Structures are given as C-alpha cells and as structure tokens.
Amino acid sequence: MNSRRQEILAGITEVAKTHVGWDGVLEMEMRLVEDLELDSLKSLTLALEVENRFRVELDQVEGIVTVGDLVDAIRERKDA
C-alpha cells in the first residue's frame, strides 16, 4: 500500500475511534457495516466526519462497502 493510502487509512481510523467508538485496527478488506458493526446512525456519523476530516464530499456512497473502497473514494476526490 502506498503512503497516500496509508495516510488516508490512518485518518479514517482516527475518525472511527473518535466518532463511532471503533477500538481496533482497520484493514482495507474490512466491510464497513458488517465488520465495524455500524448501524445507520454510526454509518452517517462516519461519513460526515470523514467528509469533514478530509474536506471531500462522498456524494455516492452506494459503492463504498469496504474500508478500502472508502480510502479509494477519498483519494479520488482529493486528487481530482
């Protein structure tokens, strides 16, 4: 994994710990809802706080299933 993806993953980990109570290591293949046990409120909180942290808009979240998908979505929007 390149350094940009690692940086984004670290930011997501920080947001998850601070705002949705995640206490563990995030792996790229982890599923957001199932593995992180996010209900609808926690999913919304994570999305909003990630947008704030990275200053991006996650307008299409349907395709974001895993942590890796989220990392890639943020990277694409930051690099655009």
N, CA, C and O atoms as a CHARMM CRD file, in Angstrom:
* protein
*
  320
    1    1 MET  N      0.84600  -1.17600   0.00000 PROA 1      0.00000
    2    1 MET  CA     0.00000   0.00000   0.00000 PROA 1      0.00000
    3    1 MET  C      0.89000   1.23700   0.00000 PROA 1      0.00000
    4    1 MET  O      1.86100   1.32000   0.75200 PROA 1      0.00000
    5    2 ASN  N      0.54200   2.19500  -0.85600 PROA 2      0.00000
    6    2 ASN  CA     1.37500   3.38900  -0.93700 PROA 2      0.00000
    7    2 ASN  C      1.12200   4.32400   0.24400 PROA 2      0.00000
    8    2 ASN  O      0.15400   4.15100   0.98500 PROA 2      0.00000
    9    3 SER  N      1.98500   5.30000   0.41200 PROA 3      0.00000
   10    3 SER  CA     1.92800   6.17300   1.58800 PROA 3      0.00000
   11    3 SER  C      0.65900   7.02500   1.62400 PROA 3      0.00000
   12    3 SER  O      0.14900   7.32300   2.70400 PROA 3      0.00000
   13    4 ARG  N      0.14600   7.41900   0.45900 PROA 4      0.00000
   14    4 ARG  CA    -1.08000   8.22200   0.42100 PROA 4      0.00000
   15    4 ARG  C     -2.26200   7.42600   0.96100 PROA 4      0.00000
   16    4 ARG  O     -3.06700   7.94200   1.73600 PROA 4      0.00000
   17    5 ARG  N     -2.36000   6.17200   0.54700 PROA 5      0.00000
   18    5 ARG  CA    -3.44300   5.30900   1.04100 PROA 5      0.00000
   19    5 ARG  C     -3.27600   5.04600   2.53200 PROA 5      0.00000
   20    5 ARG  O     -4.26700   4.98900   3.26000 PROA 5      0.00000
   21    6 GLN  N     -2.04400   4.88500   2.99900 PROA 6      0.00000
   22    6 GLN  CA    -1.79500   4.67100   4.42100 PROA 6      0.00000
   23    6 GLN  C     -2.19300   5.89400   5.24100 PROA 6      0.00000
   24    6 GLN  O     -2.75500   5.76600   6.32800 PROA 6      0.00000
   25    7 GLU  N     -1.90000   7.06900   4.71600 PROA 7      0.00000
   26    7 GLU  CA    -2.26200   8.32100   5.38100 PROA 7      0.00000
   27    7 GLU  C     -3.78100   8.44600   5.50300 PROA 7      0.00000
   28    7 GLU  O     -4.29600   8.82600   6.55500 PROA 7      0.00000
   29    8 ILE  N     -4.48600   8.12700   4.43100 PROA 8      0.00000
   30    8 ILE  CA    -5.95100   8.19000   4.45300 PROA 8      0.00000
   31    8 ILE  C     -6.50600   7.15800   5.42500 PROA 8      0.00000
   32    8 ILE  O     -7.41900   7.46300   6.19200 PROA 8      0.00000
   33    9 LEU  N     -5.97100   5.94800   5.40500 PROA 9      0.00000
   34    9 LEU  CA    -6.40700   4.90200   6.32200 PROA 9      0.00000
   35    9 LEU  C     -6.20600   5.32800   7.77400 PROA 9      0.00000
   36    9 LEU  O     -7.06900   5.08200   8.61700 PROA 9      0.00000
   37   10 ALA  N     -5.09100   5.95600   8.06500 PROA 10     0.00000
   38   10 ALA  CA    -4.83400   6.44200   9.43000 PROA 10     0.00000
   39   10 ALA  C     -5.86900   7.49300   9.82900 PROA 10     0.00000
   40   10 ALA  O     -6.33500   7.50400  10.96800 PROA 10     0.00000
   41   11 GLY  N     -6.22700   8.37000   8.90300 PROA 11     0.00000
   42   11 GLY  CA    -7.24400   9.37700   9.18600 PROA 11     0.00000
   43   11 GLY  C     -8.60800   8.75700   9.43200 PROA 11     0.00000
   44   11 GLY  O     -9.32700   9.17900  10.33800 PROA 11     0.00000
   45   12 ILE  N     -8.97100   7.76400   8.63800 PROA 12     0.00000
   46   12 ILE  CA   -10.24400   7.07000   8.83600 PROA 12     0.00000
   47   12 ILE  C    -10.25300   6.36100  10.18200 PROA 12     0.00000
   48   12 ILE  O    -11.26200   6.37400  10.88700 PROA 12     0.00000
   49   13 THR  N     -9.14100   5.74600  10.53900 PROA 13     0.00000
   50   13 THR  CA    -9.03100   5.06700  11.83000 PROA 13     0.00000
   51   13 THR  C     -9.25100   6.04900  12.97200 PROA 13     0.00000
   52   13 THR  O     -9.96500   5.74700  13.92800 PROA 13     0.00000
   53   14 GLU  N     -8.64200   7.21700  12.87200 PROA 14     0.00000
   54   14 GLU  CA    -8.81000   8.25000  13.89200 PROA 14     0.00000
   55   14 GLU  C    -10.27300   8.68300  14.00400 PROA 14     0.00000
   56   14 GLU  O    -10.80400   8.81100  15.10800 PROA 14     0.00000
   57   15 VAL  N    -10.91300   8.90600  12.86800 PROA 15     0.00000
   58   15 VAL  CA   -12.32600   9.29800  12.85600 PROA 15     0.00000
   59   15 VAL  C    -13.18000   8.18300  13.47100 PROA 15     0.00000
   60   15 VAL  O    -14.05800   8.45700  14.29000 PROA 15     0.00000
   61   16 ALA  N    -12.92800   6.94000  13.08300 PROA 16     0.00000
   62   16 ALA  CA   -13.72100   5.81600  13.59000 PROA 16     0.00000
   63   16 ALA  C    -13.57600   5.67600  15.10300 PROA 16     0.00000
   64   16 ALA  O    -14.55700   5.40800  15.79700 PROA 16     0.00000
   65   17 LYS  N    -12.38100   5.85200  15.60800 PROA 17     0.00000
   66   17 LYS  CA   -12.17300   5.74800  17.05700 PROA 17     0.00000
   67   17 LYS  C    -12.85100   6.89300  17.79400 PROA 17     0.00000
   68   17 LYS  O    -13.47700   6.68100  18.83200 PROA 17     0.00000
   69   18 THR  N    -12.73100   8.09000  17.26800 PROA 18     0.00000
   70   18 THR  CA   -13.26100   9.27100  17.93700 PROA 18     0.00000
   71   18 THR  C    -14.77800   9.36300  17.86700 PROA 18     0.00000
   72   18 THR  O    -15.42400   9.73100  18.84800 PROA 18     0.00000
   73   19 HSD  N    -15.34900   9.03100  16.71800 PROA 19     0.00000
   74   19 HSD  CA   -16.75800   9.34100  16.49900 PROA 19     0.00000
   75   19 HSD  C    -17.71200   8.15900  16.48800 PROA 19     0.00000
   76   19 HSD  O    -18.91200   8.34700  16.68700 PROA 19     0.00000
   77   20 VAL  N    -17.22200   6.95200  16.26500 PROA 20     0.00000
   78   20 VAL  CA   -18.13400   5.79900  16.27100 PROA 20     0.00000
   79   20 VAL  C    -17.69900   4.70400  17.24900 PROA 20     0.00000
   80   20 VAL  O    -18.27000   3.61400  17.25500 PROA 20     0.00000
   81   21 GLY  N    -16.70200   4.98900  18.06200 PROA 21     0.00000
   82   21 GLY  CA   -16.31000   4.05400  19.10300 PROA 21     0.00000
   83   21 GLY  C    -15.56700   2.81600  18.64600 PROA 21     0.00000
   84   21 GLY  O    -15.52300   1.82200  19.37100 PROA 21     0.00000
   85   22 TRP  N    -14.98200   2.85400  17.45800 PROA 22     0.00000
   86   22 TRP  CA   -14.20900   1.70000  16.97000 PROA 22     0.00000
   87   22 TRP  C    -12.92000   1.61300  17.75800 PROA 22     0.00000
   88   22 TRP  O    -12.20800   2.60600  17.90700 PROA 22     0.00000
   89   23 ASP  N    -12.62000   0.42900  18.26400 PROA 23     0.00000
   90   23 ASP  CA   -11.39700   0.24600  19.03900 PROA 23     0.00000
   91   23 ASP  C    -10.65400  -0.95500  18.47400 PROA 23     0.00000
   92   23 ASP  O    -10.73000  -2.06200  19.00800 PROA 23     0.00000
   93   24 GLY  N     -9.94700  -0.72000  17.40200 PROA 24     0.00000
   94   24 GLY  CA    -9.21600  -1.80500  16.77500 PROA 24     0.00000
   95   24 GLY  C     -8.43800  -1.28700  15.58700 PROA 24     0.00000
   96   24 GLY  O     -8.39100  -0.08500  15.32400 PROA 24     0.00000
   97   25 VAL  N     -7.83800  -2.20400  14.88600 PROA 25     0.00000
   98   25 VAL  CA    -7.07200  -1.87800  13.69300 PROA 25     0.00000
   99   25 VAL  C     -7.99200  -2.01700  12.49000 PROA 25     0.00000
  100   25 VAL  O     -8.69200  -3.02000  12.35100 PROA 25     0.00000
  101   26 LEU  N     -7.99100  -1.01700  11.62700 PROA 26     0.00000
  102   26 LEU  CA    -8.77100  -1.10300  10.39600 PROA 26     0.00000
  103   26 LEU  C     -7.91400  -1.72500   9.30000 PROA 26     0.00000
  104   26 LEU  O     -6.75900  -1.34800   9.09800 PROA 26     0.00000
  105   27 GLU  N     -8.50100  -2.67600   8.60600 PROA 27     0.00000
  106   27 GLU  CA    -7.84800  -3.31700   7.46900 PROA 27     0.00000
  107   27 GLU  C     -8.62200  -2.95600   6.21400 PROA 27     0.00000
  108   27 GLU  O     -9.83600  -2.76200   6.27000 PROA 27     0.00000
  109   28 MET  N     -7.94200  -2.86400   5.09500 PROA 28     0.00000
  110   28 MET  CA    -8.55300  -2.44200   3.84300 PROA 28     0.00000
  111   28 MET  C     -9.73100  -3.33100   3.42600 PROA 28     0.00000
  112   28 MET  O    -10.68800  -2.84000   2.82800 PROA 28     0.00000
  113   29 GLU  N     -9.67300  -4.61300   3.72900 PROA 29     0.00000
  114   29 GLU  CA   -10.72300  -5.53000   3.28200 PROA 29     0.00000
  115   29 GLU  C    -11.92400  -5.58300   4.22700 PROA 29     0.00000
  116   29 GLU  O    -12.91000  -6.25600   3.92800 PROA 29     0.00000
  117   30 MET  N    -11.85600  -4.89500   5.34700 PROA 30     0.00000
  118   30 MET  CA   -12.96500  -4.91200   6.30400 PROA 30     0.00000
  119   30 MET  C    -14.19600  -4.23100   5.72100 PROA 30     0.00000
  120   30 MET  O    -14.10500  -3.17800   5.09000 PROA 30     0.00000
  121   31 ARG  N    -15.35400  -4.85700   5.94600 PROA 31     0.00000
  122   31 ARG  CA   -16.62600  -4.28800   5.49700 PROA 31     0.00000
  123   31 ARG  C    -17.12000  -3.29300   6.54300 PROA 31     0.00000
  124   31 ARG  O    -17.12600  -3.58000   7.74000 PROA 31     0.00000
  125   32 LEU  N    -17.52600  -2.14000   6.07700 PROA 32     0.00000
  126   32 LEU  CA   -17.91200  -1.05700   6.98500 PROA 32     0.00000
  127   32 LEU  C    -19.08300  -1.44000   7.88800 PROA 32     0.00000
  128   32 LEU  O    -19.00500  -1.26300   9.10400 PROA 32     0.00000
  129   33 VAL  N    -20.13900  -1.94800   7.32600 PROA 33     0.00000
  130   33 VAL  CA   -21.32800  -2.25100   8.12900 PROA 33     0.00000
  131   33 VAL  C    -21.13700  -3.51600   8.95100 PROA 33     0.00000
  132   33 VAL  O    -21.35800  -3.51200  10.16200 PROA 33     0.00000
  133   34 GLU  N    -20.73000  -4.58800   8.30400 PROA 34     0.00000
  134   34 GLU  CA   -20.64400  -5.86900   8.99100 PROA 34     0.00000
  135   34 GLU  C    -19.47300  -5.94800   9.97200 PROA 34     0.00000
  136   34 GLU  O    -19.66500  -6.31100  11.13200 PROA 34     0.00000
  137   35 ASP  N    -18.27300  -5.61400   9.52100 PROA 35     0.00000
  138   35 ASP  CA   -17.08700  -5.79100  10.35200 PROA 35     0.00000
  139   35 ASP  C    -16.92800  -4.69300  11.40600 PROA 35     0.00000
  140   35 ASP  O    -16.46700  -4.95300  12.51800 PROA 35     0.00000
  141   36 LEU  N    -17.31300  -3.46700  11.05000 PROA 36     0.00000
  142   36 LEU  CA   -17.22700  -2.38300  12.00900 PROA 36     0.00000
  143   36 LEU  C    -18.50500  -2.24900  12.83800 PROA 36     0.00000
  144   36 LEU  O    -18.58800  -1.43000  13.75300 PROA 36     0.00000
  145   37 GLU  N    -19.49700  -3.07100  12.49700 PROA 37     0.00000
  146   37 GLU  CA   -20.78000  -3.11700  13.20500 PROA 37     0.00000
  147   37 GLU  C    -21.42900  -1.74000  13.27200 PROA 37     0.00000
  148   37 GLU  O    -21.85800  -1.28600  14.33300 PROA 37     0.00000
  149   38 LEU  N    -21.49000  -1.07900  12.10100 PROA 38     0.00000
  150   38 LEU  CA   -22.08300   0.24700  12.02800 PROA 38     0.00000
  151   38 LEU  C    -23.57300   0.14600  11.72900 PROA 38     0.00000
  152   38 LEU  O    -23.98000  -0.46200  10.73900 PROA 38     0.00000
  153   39 ASP  N    -24.37800   0.74900  12.59600 PROA 39     0.00000
  154   39 ASP  CA   -25.79500   0.87600  12.28600 PROA 39     0.00000
  155   39 ASP  C    -25.96800   2.12600  11.42500 PROA 39     0.00000
  156   39 ASP  O    -24.97900   2.75600  11.05100 PROA 39     0.00000
  157   40 SER  N    -27.19600   2.48900  11.11000 PROA 40     0.00000
  158   40 SER  CA   -27.40800   3.61000  10.19900 PROA 40     0.00000
  159   40 SER  C    -26.89500   4.92600  10.78000 PROA 40     0.00000
  160   40 SER  O    -26.33800   5.74100  10.04500 PROA 40     0.00000
  161   41 LEU  N    -27.06800   5.14800  12.07000 PROA 41     0.00000
  162   41 LEU  CA   -26.59400   6.38600  12.68700 PROA 41     0.00000
  163   41 LEU  C    -25.06700   6.45000  12.69100 PROA 41     0.00000
  164   41 LEU  O    -24.48700   7.49000  12.37900 PROA 41     0.00000
  165   42 LYS  N    -24.42900   5.35600  13.03900 PROA 42     0.00000
  166   42 LYS  CA   -22.96300   5.33100  13.03900 PROA 42     0.00000
  167   42 LYS  C    -22.40100   5.45100  11.62400 PROA 42     0.00000
  168   42 LYS  O    -21.35800   6.07100  11.41800 PROA 42     0.00000
  169   43 SER  N    -23.09400   4.85800  10.65000 PROA 43     0.00000
  170   43 SER  CA   -22.65600   4.97800   9.25400 PROA 43     0.00000
  171   43 SER  C    -22.70300   6.42800   8.80300 PROA 43     0.00000
  172   43 SER  O    -21.77000   6.92400   8.17300 PROA 43     0.00000
  173   44 LEU  N    -23.79500   7.10000   9.12900 PROA 44     0.00000
  174   44 LEU  CA   -23.94500   8.50800   8.77100 PROA 44     0.00000
  175   44 LEU  C    -22.89900   9.35800   9.48300 PROA 44     0.00000
  176   44 LEU  O    -22.29400  10.24400   8.87800 PROA 44     0.00000
  177   45 THR  N    -22.68800   9.08600  10.76300 PROA 45     0.00000
  178   45 THR  CA   -21.67900   9.82400  11.52500 PROA 45     0.00000
  179   45 THR  C    -20.29800   9.63700  10.92500 PROA 45     0.00000
  180   45 THR  O    -19.55500  10.60400  10.75900 PROA 45     0.00000
  181   46 LEU  N    -19.94900   8.39900  10.60000 PROA 46     0.00000
  182   46 LEU  CA   -18.64400   8.13200   9.99700 PROA 46     0.00000
  183   46 LEU  C    -18.50200   8.88700   8.67600 PROA 46     0.00000
  184   46 LEU  O    -17.47300   9.51400   8.42500 PROA 46     0.00000
  185   47 ALA  N    -19.53100   8.82700   7.83300 PROA 47     0.00000
  186   47 ALA  CA   -19.47200   9.50600   6.53100 PROA 47     0.00000
  187   47 ALA  C    -19.29000  11.00800   6.70400 PROA 47     0.00000
  188   47 ALA  O    -18.44400  11.61300   6.04600 PROA 47     0.00000
  189   48 LEU  N    -20.07800  11.60800   7.58400 PROA 48     0.00000
  190   48 LEU  CA   -19.98100  13.05800   7.79400 PROA 48     0.00000
  191   48 LEU  C    -18.63500  13.46700   8.37600 PROA 48     0.00000
  192   48 LEU  O    -18.04600  14.46000   7.94600 PROA 48     0.00000
  193   49 GLU  N    -18.15100  12.71600   9.33900 PROA 49     0.00000
  194   49 GLU  CA   -16.87400  13.06300   9.96300 PROA 49     0.00000
  195   49 GLU  C    -15.69700  12.82100   9.02300 PROA 49     0.00000
  196   49 GLU  O    -14.70600  13.54900   9.08200 PROA 49     0.00000
  197   50 VAL  N    -15.78700  11.81800   8.16100 PROA 50     0.00000
  198   50 VAL  CA   -14.74800  11.59000   7.14600 PROA 50     0.00000
  199   50 VAL  C    -14.75200  12.74800   6.15700 PROA 50     0.00000
  200   50 VAL  O    -13.69300  13.23700   5.76300 PROA 50     0.00000
  201   51 GLU  N    -15.94400  13.18700   5.75600 PROA 51     0.00000
  202   51 GLU  CA   -16.02600  14.34700   4.85600 PROA 51     0.00000
  203   51 GLU  C    -15.37600  15.57500   5.50100 PROA 51     0.00000
  204   51 GLU  O    -14.62700  16.30200   4.84900 PROA 51     0.00000
  205   52 ASN  N    -15.66500  15.79700   6.76600 PROA 52     0.00000
  206   52 ASN  CA   -15.07100  16.94000   7.47000 PROA 52     0.00000
  207   52 ASN  C    -13.55900  16.80100   7.58600 PROA 52     0.00000
  208   52 ASN  O    -12.82500  17.76300   7.36200 PROA 52     0.00000
  209   53 ARG  N    -13.10100  15.62400   7.92900 PROA 53     0.00000
  210   53 ARG  CA   -11.66500  15.38700   8.15000 PROA 53     0.00000
  211   53 ARG  C    -10.85500  15.59100   6.87100 PROA 53     0.00000
  212   53 ARG  O     -9.78000  16.19100   6.89000 PROA 53     0.00000
  213   54 PHE  N    -11.38900  15.08000   5.75900 PROA 54     0.00000
  214   54 PHE  CA   -10.63900  15.11400   4.50100 PROA 54     0.00000
  215   54 PHE  C    -11.09500  16.22400   3.55800 PROA 54     0.00000
  216   54 PHE  O    -10.51300  16.41400   2.49000 PROA 54     0.00000
  217   55 ARG  N    -12.13400  16.95500   3.95100 PROA 55     0.00000
  218   55 ARG  CA   -12.66400  18.05000   3.13900 PROA 55     0.00000
  219   55 ARG  C    -13.05700  17.57700   1.73400 PROA 55     0.00000
  220   55 ARG  O    -12.66500  18.14800   0.71600 PROA 55     0.00000
  221   56 VAL  N    -13.85800  16.49400   1.73800 PROA 56     0.00000
  222   56 VAL  CA   -14.37900  15.92800   0.50000 PROA 56     0.00000
  223   56 VAL  C    -15.88300  15.70700   0.65400 PROA 56     0.00000
  224   56 VAL  O    -16.41600  15.73100   1.76300 PROA 56     0.00000
  225   57 GLU  N    -16.55400  15.49300  -0.47100 PROA 57     0.00000
  226   57 GLU  CA   -17.96000  15.11700  -0.45300 PROA 57     0.00000
  227   57 GLU  C    -18.09000  13.68200  -0.94300 PROA 57     0.00000
  228   57 GLU  O    -17.64400  13.34300  -2.03900 PROA 57     0.00000
  229   58 LEU  N    -18.69600  12.85900  -0.12700 PROA 58     0.00000
  230   58 LEU  CA   -18.93800  11.47300  -0.50900 PROA 58     0.00000
  231   58 LEU  C    -20.36200  11.37200  -1.02900 PROA 58     0.00000
  232   58 LEU  O    -21.24200  10.82400  -0.36400 PROA 58     0.00000
  233   59 ASP  N    -20.57900  11.90600  -2.22500 PROA 59     0.00000
  234   59 ASP  CA   -21.92100  12.00400  -2.77700 PROA 59     0.00000
  235   59 ASP  C    -22.50500  10.66500  -3.19600 PROA 59     0.00000
  236   59 ASP  O    -23.72700  10.51300  -3.18100 PROA 59     0.00000
  237   60 GLN  N    -21.70300   9.70900  -3.56000 PROA 60     0.00000
  238   60 GLN  CA   -22.20600   8.39200  -3.95800 PROA 60     0.00000
  239   60 GLN  C    -21.58300   7.34000  -3.05800 PROA 60     0.00000
  240   60 GLN  O    -20.47000   6.87300  -3.30300 PROA 60     0.00000
  241   61 VAL  N    -22.31500   6.97300  -2.01300 PROA 61     0.00000
  242   61 VAL  CA   -21.78100   6.01800  -1.05000 PROA 61     0.00000
  243   61 VAL  C    -22.24200   4.58300  -1.30900 PROA 61     0.00000
  244   61 VAL  O    -21.83100   3.66200  -0.60200 PROA 61     0.00000
  245   62 GLU  N    -23.09100   4.39000  -2.31600 PROA 62     0.00000
  246   62 GLU  CA   -23.60700   3.04800  -2.58500 PROA 62     0.00000
  247   62 GLU  C    -22.49200   2.03800  -2.86500 PROA 62     0.00000
  248   62 GLU  O    -22.57600   0.88700  -2.43600 PROA 62     0.00000
  249   63 GLY  N    -21.46500   2.45800  -3.57100 PROA 63     0.00000
  250   63 GLY  CA   -20.39000   1.54300  -3.93600 PROA 63     0.00000
  251   63 GLY  C    -19.31100   1.40300  -2.87300 PROA 63     0.00000
  252   63 GLY  O    -18.34900   0.65800  -3.05900 PROA 63     0.00000
  253   64 ILE  N    -19.46000   2.10300  -1.77700 PROA 64     0.00000
  254   64 ILE  CA   -18.46000   2.05400  -0.71500 PROA 64     0.00000
  255   64 ILE  C    -18.89200   1.00300   0.30200 PROA 64     0.00000
  256   64 ILE  O    -19.76700   1.23700   1.13600 PROA 64     0.00000
  257   65 VAL  N    -18.25500  -0.16100   0.20900 PROA 65     0.00000
  258   65 VAL  CA   -18.62100  -1.29100   1.05900 PROA 65     0.00000
  259   65 VAL  C    -17.52600  -1.58700   2.07100 PROA 65     0.00000
  260   65 VAL  O    -17.80500  -1.90200   3.22800 PROA 65     0.00000
  261   66 THR  N    -16.27700  -1.48500   1.62900 PROA 66     0.00000
  262   66 THR  CA   -15.15000  -1.82600   2.49800 PROA 66     0.00000
  263   66 THR  C    -14.36500  -0.57100   2.88900 PROA 66     0.00000
  264   66 THR  O    -14.55500   0.50500   2.32000 PROA 66     0.00000
  265   67 VAL  N    -13.50000  -0.73400   3.85000 PROA 67     0.00000
  266   67 VAL  CA   -12.59900   0.35200   4.23300 PROA 67     0.00000
  267   67 VAL  C    -11.76300   0.76100   3.02800 PROA 67     0.00000
  268   67 VAL  O    -11.52900   1.95100   2.81600 PROA 67     0.00000
  269   68 GLY  N    -11.31200  -0.19900   2.24500 PROA 68     0.00000
  270   68 GLY  CA   -10.52600   0.08700   1.05000 PROA 68     0.00000
  271   68 GLY  C    -11.29900   0.91400   0.03500 PROA 68     0.00000
  272   68 GLY  O    -10.73900   1.80400  -0.60500 PROA 68     0.00000
  273   69 ASP  N    -12.59700   0.61700  -0.11300 PROA 69     0.00000
  274   69 ASP  CA   -13.44000   1.41700  -1.00600 PROA 69     0.00000
  275   69 ASP  C    -13.48600   2.86500  -0.52400 PROA 69     0.00000
  276   69 ASP  O    -13.41400   3.79500  -1.32800 PROA 69     0.00000
  277   70 LEU  N    -13.60400   3.05000   0.78300 PROA 70     0.00000
  278   70 LEU  CA   -13.66200   4.39100   1.35700 PROA 70     0.00000
  279   70 LEU  C    -12.33700   5.12400   1.14300 PROA 70     0.00000
  280   70 LEU  O    -12.32400   6.30200   0.78800 PROA 70     0.00000
  281   71 VAL  N    -11.23500   4.42700   1.36000 PROA 71     0.00000
  282   71 VAL  CA    -9.91000   5.01500   1.12700 PROA 71     0.00000
  283   71 VAL  C     -9.79300   5.46900  -0.32800 PROA 71     0.00000
  284   71 VAL  O     -9.35100   6.58400  -0.60200 PROA 71     0.00000
  285   72 ASP  N    -10.19000   4.60300  -1.25200 PROA 72     0.00000
  286   72 ASP  CA   -10.08900   4.93300  -2.67100 PROA 72     0.00000
  287   72 ASP  C    -11.00300   6.09900  -3.05400 PROA 72     0.00000
  288   72 ASP  O    -10.61700   6.95200  -3.85200 PROA 72     0.00000
  289   73 ALA  N    -12.21100   6.13900  -2.48800 PROA 73     0.00000
  290   73 ALA  CA   -13.14100   7.23000  -2.78400 PROA 73     0.00000
  291   73 ALA  C    -12.57100   8.56400  -2.30600 PROA 73     0.00000
  292   73 ALA  O    -12.67800   9.57400  -3.00200 PROA 73     0.00000
  293   74 ILE  N    -11.97600   8.56600  -1.13400 PROA 74     0.00000
  294   74 ILE  CA   -11.37000   9.79900  -0.60400 PROA 74     0.00000
  295   74 ILE  C    -10.18500  10.20100  -1.46900 PROA 74     0.00000
  296   74 ILE  O    -10.03700  11.37100  -1.82200 PROA 74     0.00000
  297   75 ARG  N     -9.34800   9.23900  -1.80800 PROA 75     0.00000
  298   75 ARG  CA    -8.16200   9.54000  -2.61900 PROA 75     0.00000
  299   75 ARG  C     -8.55500  10.12000  -3.97300 PROA 75     0.00000
  300   75 ARG  O     -7.95500  11.09300  -4.43100 PROA 75     0.00000
  301   76 GLU  N     -9.55100   9.53200  -4.60900 PROA 76     0.00000
  302   76 GLU  CA   -10.01100  10.03200  -5.90700 PROA 76     0.00000
  303   76 GLU  C    -10.51500  11.47600  -5.81400 PROA 76     0.00000
  304   76 GLU  O    -10.23400  12.30100  -6.68300 PROA 76     0.00000
  305   77 ARG  N    -11.25300  11.76000  -4.75900 PROA 77     0.00000
  306   77 ARG  CA   -11.80700  13.10300  -4.60500 PROA 77     0.00000
  307   77 ARG  C    -10.73700  14.12200  -4.21900 PROA 77     0.00000
  308   77 ARG  O    -10.81300  15.28500  -4.61700 PROA 77     0.00000
  309   78 LYS  N     -9.75400  13.69600  -3.45700 PROA 78     0.00000
  310   78 LYS  CA    -8.66000  14.59700  -3.06600 PROA 78     0.00000
  311   78 LYS  C     -7.73900  14.88400  -4.24800 PROA 78     0.00000
  312   78 LYS  O     -7.20100  15.98400  -4.36900 PROA 78     0.00000
  313   79 ASP  N     -7.56200  13.90100  -5.11000 PROA 79     0.00000
  314   79 ASP  CA    -6.65400  14.05300  -6.24700 PROA 79     0.00000
  315   79 ASP  C     -7.31700  14.72700  -7.44600 PROA 79     0.00000
  316   79 ASP  O     -6.64100  15.12600  -8.39400 PROA 79     0.00000
  317   80 ALA  N     -8.64100  14.85000  -7.39900 PROA 80     0.00000
  318   80 ALA  CA    -9.37400  15.44100  -8.53700 PROA 80     0.00000
  319   80 ALA  C     -9.16500  16.94000  -8.61800 PROA 80     0.00000
  320   80 ALA  O     -9.70700  17.59100  -9.51200 PROA 80     0.00000
